[in-house]
Amino acid sequence: MTSAVFGHGGPWTEEEYLALGETPERVELLDGGLLLSAAGSLRHQAVLGRISEILATVAHGADPHVLTAVNVRLRPGRIVIPDLVITGQVDLDELVVDAAAVRLVCEITSPGDAAADKVLKMHYYATAHIPWYLLVEQETGTLHLYRLRDGHYAEESVAKPGETLHLTEPVEATLRPEALLP
């Protein structure tokens, strides 16, 4: 994490963070510091597009929403940008979605940087009480679905290439790793 990248000397507030507007990098606010990362690879974007398309097809009406790369406030001073979220009713004109509206969060690991998604972000999402966490491992082609239980995520199901992952909440969907990973 760094806060010096934008010439800022101290801890960042939510107001200062949101005032940055759109940036070419993915910038997340973590307890007063900024975490910067480049946009995902073309493969990452292709996987995200396929998952988004499948989930949007089964999410009907105004609730739920399938959204990609949106600001999610996990708590005051902690705003992350997950790859994909499924939310309940939200105001689509707002800059930030509160974690209470998020029903499922999805992260697609990047080769060599999976630890943040498997440990740090998983912990943050659990402490924000997001009921479902879908982790897509690009390197192995494995899908992991976790359900929040007693404040921690427990693995609900796993699908490797050739297998199928069935979501029943917050939407009903079938995901096959080989259909997602180019």
PLY file of the C-alpha trace (Angstrom):
ply
format ascii 1.0
element vertex 182
property float x
property float y
property float z
element edge 181
property int vertex1
property int vertex2
end_header
0.00 0.00 0.00
1.13 3.49 -0.70
-0.29 6.96 -0.30
2.62 8.81 -1.91
1.74 7.88 -5.46
-0.66 10.80 -5.86
1.47 13.26 -3.88
-0.57 12.90 -0.72
1.26 12.97 2.59
-1.05 11.39 5.13
-3.86 8.89 5.50
-6.52 9.09 2.80
-10.15 9.81 3.62
-13.05 8.40 1.63
-13.79 11.87 0.29
-10.21 12.28 -1.00
-10.24 8.78 -2.43
-13.50 9.32 -4.31
-12.27 12.71 -5.54
-9.54 10.87 -7.50
-12.23 9.95 -10.01
-11.47 7.40 -12.69
-7.83 6.35 -12.92
-6.00 4.06 -15.34
-4.98 1.88 -12.38
-7.25 0.02 -10.02
-6.98 2.02 -6.79
-8.46 0.70 -3.55
-8.69 2.44 -0.18
-7.53 0.23 2.68
-7.63 1.88 6.09
-6.15 5.20 4.99
-3.67 3.79 2.46
-4.04 3.19 -1.26
-3.47 -0.15 -2.94
-2.74 0.22 -6.65
-2.82 -2.51 -9.23
-2.84 -2.55 -12.98
-5.87 -3.68 -14.92
-6.07 -7.44 -15.35
-4.53 -9.21 -18.30
-6.53 -9.82 -21.45
-7.15 -13.39 -20.22
-8.40 -11.99 -16.90
-10.75 -9.65 -18.76
-12.02 -12.49 -20.97
-12.78 -14.67 -17.93
-14.53 -11.77 -16.22
-16.60 -11.10 -19.32
-17.73 -14.72 -19.55
-18.68 -14.99 -15.87
-20.48 -11.66 -16.03
-22.43 -12.74 -19.11
-23.48 -16.07 -17.57
-24.57 -14.53 -14.27
-26.33 -11.56 -15.90
-28.34 -14.01 -18.02
-29.80 -15.66 -14.91
-30.24 -12.46 -12.86
-33.59 -11.04 -13.92
-35.20 -7.70 -13.21
-33.87 -4.88 -11.07
-32.79 -7.20 -8.29
-30.21 -8.70 -8.31
-27.61 -6.70 -10.21
-24.44 -8.22 -11.67
-21.76 -5.51 -11.66
-18.07 -5.53 -12.54
-15.25 -3.44 -11.07
-17.38 -1.28 -8.74
-16.39 0.46 -5.53
-17.57 -1.57 -2.55
-17.42 -0.05 0.93
-16.59 -2.87 3.32
-16.54 -0.44 6.25
-15.74 3.27 6.61
-12.26 3.87 5.18
-12.11 0.52 3.35
-13.27 0.58 -0.27
-12.24 -2.23 -2.61
-12.93 -2.97 -6.26
-13.82 -6.64 -6.68
-13.84 -8.14 -10.15
-17.58 -8.85 -9.93
-20.41 -8.51 -7.42
-24.01 -9.59 -7.30
-26.05 -7.11 -5.29
-29.56 -6.62 -4.14
-31.32 -3.33 -4.84
-28.80 -0.48 -5.21
-28.84 3.07 -6.54
-27.02 2.76 -9.86
-26.10 6.46 -9.75
-24.02 6.15 -6.57
-20.21 5.88 -6.64
-20.06 3.22 -3.92
-22.02 0.07 -3.10
-22.24 -0.74 0.61
-21.22 -4.29 1.55
-24.66 -4.85 3.08
-26.10 -4.85 -0.46
-23.55 -7.35 -1.80
-24.73 -10.96 -1.89
-21.78 -12.50 -3.76
-18.31 -11.22 -4.53
-16.06 -12.77 -7.19
-12.32 -12.42 -7.61
-10.27 -13.82 -10.47
-6.72 -14.54 -9.42
-3.85 -13.20 -11.45
-0.83 -15.44 -11.96
1.71 -14.76 -9.23
-0.65 -12.54 -7.20
-3.28 -14.93 -5.87
-2.38 -14.40 -2.19
-4.28 -11.10 -1.95
-7.49 -12.74 -3.20
-7.05 -15.97 -1.19
-6.11 -14.36 2.12
-6.41 -10.57 2.47
-9.52 -9.88 0.42
-11.22 -13.08 1.58
-10.74 -11.89 5.17
-12.01 -8.39 4.35
-15.11 -9.76 2.61
-15.86 -12.11 5.51
-15.56 -9.33 8.10
-17.96 -7.25 5.95
-20.46 -10.15 6.15
-20.75 -10.79 2.40
-22.54 -14.16 2.26
-20.84 -15.73 -0.80
-17.32 -15.56 -2.23
-16.44 -17.04 -5.63
-12.74 -17.43 -6.37
-11.62 -18.22 -9.92
-8.05 -19.52 -10.19
-6.73 -18.75 -13.64
-3.61 -20.89 -13.28
-5.42 -24.12 -12.41
-8.82 -23.42 -13.96
-10.47 -24.19 -10.61
-13.57 -22.49 -9.22
-14.01 -22.25 -5.45
-17.32 -21.24 -3.91
-17.24 -20.18 -0.26
-20.16 -19.51 2.08
-19.94 -17.29 5.13
-20.37 -19.28 8.35
-19.67 -17.94 11.83
-17.75 -14.96 10.46
-15.44 -17.00 8.20
-15.71 -18.50 4.76
-16.14 -22.25 4.48
-15.68 -23.93 1.15
-19.10 -24.90 -0.19
-17.97 -26.49 -3.46
-15.08 -26.74 -5.92
-15.06 -27.39 -9.64
-11.96 -28.26 -11.65
-11.92 -28.34 -15.46
-14.35 -31.05 -16.59
-16.56 -30.51 -13.52
-19.52 -28.21 -12.85
-20.10 -25.66 -10.12
-23.76 -25.09 -9.24
-24.77 -21.80 -7.66
-28.13 -21.79 -5.91
-27.76 -18.41 -4.19
-27.93 -15.49 -4.81
-28.80 -16.65 -8.33
-29.15 -20.09 -9.84
-26.36 -20.74 -12.32
-24.11 -23.46 -13.61
-20.44 -22.64 -14.20
-18.00 -24.89 -16.03
-14.34 -23.85 -15.71
-13.45 -24.76 -19.27
-16.24 -22.49 -20.55
-14.79 -19.56 -18.60
-11.07 -19.93 -19.16
-9.79 -19.32 -22.68
0 1
1 2
2 3
3 4
4 5
5 6
6 7
7 8
8 9
9 10
10 11
11 12
12 13
13 14
14 15
15 16
16 17
17 18
18 19
19 20
20 21
21 22
22 23
23 24
24 25
25 26
26 27
27 28
28 29
29 30
30 31
31 32
32 33
33 34
34 35
35 36
36 37
37 38
38 39
39 40
40 41
41 42
42 43
43 44
44 45
45 46
46 47
47 48
48 49
49 50
50 51
51 52
52 53
53 54
54 55
55 56
56 57
57 58
58 59
59 60
60 61
61 62
62 63
63 64
64 65
65 66
66 67
67 68
68 69
69 70
70 71
71 72
72 73
73 74
74 75
75 76
76 77
77 78
78 79
79 80
80 81
81 82
82 83
83 84
84 85
85 86
86 87
87 88
88 89
89 90
90 91
91 92
92 93
93 94
94 95
95 96
96 97
97 98
98 99
99 100
100 101
101 102
102 103
103 104
104 105
105 106
106 107
107 108
108 109
109 110
110 111
111 112
112 113
113 114
114 115
115 116
116 117
117 118
118 119
119 120
120 121
121 122
122 123
123 124
124 125
125 126
126 127
127 128
128 129
129 130
130 131
131 132
132 133
133 134
134 135
135 136
136 137
137 138
138 139
139 140
140 141
141 142
142 143
143 144
144 145
145 146
146 147
147 148
148 149
149 150
150 151
151 152
152 153
153 154
154 155
155 156
156 157
157 158
158 159
159 160
160 161
161 162
162 163
163 164
164 165
165 166
166 167
167 168
168 169
169 170
170 171
171 172
172 173
173 174
174 175
175 176
176 177
177 178
178 179
179 180
180 181
